[in-house]
Amino acid sequence: MIKTHDDFPGVEWIDGTGDFIRVNSSKCTGCGNCMKVCLGDCWEIVDQKAQIKTLATCMECASCWYVCDAGAVDFSWPKGGTGYRSDWG
């Protein structure tokens, strides 16, 4: 089941984030660590490689980048005023 914005009360997503996560499939080992840590359910494994399923629920935590031992995830925070915004800071 794909998560939607309604699954995260107190959270607002502001459009215009741009391309802030990329996957280098030639480096990806298909370990699935990115899927395991993602609270937004943004990742999937296709043909033994990780790929982004959706960024609509990305919480911009960079956990996927941090746990990627192969260095296949390239992450940069979205430009200011876009992306994930929470009532709790």
ZALUM-599454 format. One record per residue (C-alpha): residue in one letter; residue number from 1; z, x, y. Coordinates in Angstrom, 1 decimal, m for minus. Layout:
N
+------+------+--------+--------+--------+
! resn ! resi !     pz !     px !     py !
+------+------+--------+--------+--------+
!    A !  NUM !      Z !      X !      Y !
...
+------+------+--------+--------+--------+
//
This chain:
89
+------+------+--------+--------+--------+
! resn ! resi !     pz !     px !     py !
+------+------+--------+--------+--------+
!    M !    1 !    0.0 !    0.0 !    0.0 !
!    I !    2 !   m1.0 !    1.4 !    3.4 !
!    K !    3 !    1.7 !    1.3 !    6.0 !
!    T !    4 !    1.0 !   m0.5 !    9.3 !
!    H !    5 !    2.7 !   m0.3 !   12.7 !
!    D !    6 !    4.8 !   m3.3 !   11.7 !
!    D !    7 !    6.5 !   m1.2 !    9.1 !
!    F !    8 !    8.2 !    0.8 !   11.9 !
!    P !    9 !   10.4 !   m1.3 !   14.2 !
!    G !   10 !   11.2 !    0.4 !   17.5 !
!    V !   11 !    8.1 !    2.6 !   17.3 !
!    E !   12 !    5.0 !    2.3 !   19.4 !
!    W !   13 !    1.7 !    4.2 !   19.0 !
!    I !   14 !   m0.3 !    5.0 !   22.1 !
!    D !   15 !   m4.0 !    5.5 !   21.6 !
!    G !   16 !   m5.9 !    8.6 !   22.6 !
!    T !   17 !   m4.3 !   11.2 !   20.4 !
!    G !   18 !   m7.6 !   12.9 !   19.6 !
!    D !   19 !   m8.1 !   15.2 !   16.6 !
!    F !   20 !   m4.6 !   16.8 !   16.1 !
!    I !   21 !   m4.6 !   17.3 !   12.3 !
!    R !   22 !   m7.3 !   18.9 !   10.3 !
!    V !   23 !   m7.6 !   19.9 !    6.7 !
!    N !   24 !   m9.4 !   23.0 !    5.5 !
!    S !   25 !  m10.5 !   21.8 !    2.0 !
!    S !   26 !  m11.5 !   25.3 !    1.0 !
!    K !   27 !   m7.9 !   26.4 !    1.3 !
!    C !   28 !   m6.3 !   23.2 !   m0.1 !
!    T !   29 !   m4.9 !   23.6 !   m3.6 !
!    G !   30 !   m4.2 !   19.9 !   m4.1 !
!    C !   31 !   m0.5 !   20.4 !   m4.6 !
!    G !   32 !    0.3 !   17.1 !   m2.8 !
!    N !   33 !    3.2 !   18.5 !   m0.7 !
!    C !   34 !    1.7 !   16.9 !    2.4 !
!    M !   35 !    1.8 !   13.5 !    0.7 !
!    K !   36 !    5.4 !   14.0 !   m0.5 !
!    V !   37 !    6.8 !   14.6 !    3.0 !
!    C !   38 !    4.8 !   12.2 !    5.0 !
!    L !   39 !    6.8 !    9.2 !    6.2 !
!    G !   40 !    3.7 !    7.5 !    7.6 !
!    D !   41 !    1.7 !    7.6 !    4.3 !
!    C !   42 !   m1.1 !    9.4 !    6.0 !
!    W !   43 !   m2.3 !   11.5 !    3.1 !
!    E !   44 !   m4.2 !   11.0 !   m0.2 !
!    I !   45 !   m5.6 !   13.3 !   m2.9 !
!    V !   46 !   m9.3 !   12.9 !   m3.6 !
!    D !   47 !  m11.1 !   15.1 !   m6.1 !
!    Q !   48 !   m8.0 !   17.3 !   m6.3 !
!    K !   49 !   m7.9 !   18.0 !   m2.5 !
!    A !   50 !   m5.7 !   16.5 !    0.2 !
!    Q !   51 !   m7.4 !   14.5 !    2.8 !
!    I !   52 !   m6.2 !   12.3 !    5.7 !
!    K !   53 !   m6.1 !    8.7 !    4.8 !
!    T !   54 !   m5.1 !    7.5 !    8.3 !
!    L !   55 !   m3.4 !    8.9 !   11.4 !
!    A !   56 !   m2.6 !    5.4 !   12.7 !
!    T !   57 !    1.0 !    5.7 !   11.4 !
!    C !   58 !    1.5 !    9.5 !   11.9 !
!    M !   59 !    4.9 !   10.3 !   13.3 !
!    E !   60 !    3.7 !   13.7 !   14.5 !
!    C !   61 !    6.5 !   15.5 !   12.8 !
!    A !   62 !    4.3 !   18.4 !   11.6 !
!    S !   63 !    6.0 !   18.3 !    8.1 !
!    C !   64 !    2.6 !   18.3 !    6.4 !
!    W !   65 !    1.7 !   21.6 !    8.2 !
!    Y !   66 !    5.1 !   23.1 !    7.5 !
!    V !   67 !    5.0 !   22.5 !    3.7 !
!    C !   68 !    1.4 !   23.5 !    3.2 !
!    D !   69 !    1.9 !   26.9 !    1.4 !
!    A !   70 !   m1.9 !   27.3 !    1.3 !
!    G !   71 !   m2.3 !   27.0 !    5.1 !
!    A !   72 !   m4.8 !   24.3 !    4.7 !
!    V !   73 !   m3.3 !   22.0 !    7.3 !
!    D !   74 !   m4.0 !   22.7 !   11.0 !
!    F !   75 !   m1.6 !   20.7 !   13.3 !
!    S !   76 !   m1.2 !   20.5 !   17.0 !
!    W !   77 !    0.8 !   17.9 !   18.9 !
!    P !   78 !   m1.3 !   15.2 !   20.6 !
!    K !   79 !   m1.7 !   15.4 !   24.4 !
!    G !   80 !    1.2 !   14.1 !   26.4 !
!    G !   81 !    1.4 !   10.3 !   26.8 !
!    T !   82 !   m0.3 !    9.5 !   23.5 !
!    G !   83 !    0.7 !    9.2 !   19.9 !
!    Y !   84 !    4.1 !    8.3 !   18.5 !
!    R !   85 !    6.8 !    6.9 !   20.8 !
!    S !   86 !   10.2 !    5.8 !   19.6 !
!    D !   87 !   13.0 !    3.7 !   21.1 !
!    W !   88 !   15.4 !    6.4 !   19.8 !
!    G !   89 !   14.0 !    9.5 !   21.5 !
+------+------+--------+--------+--------+
//
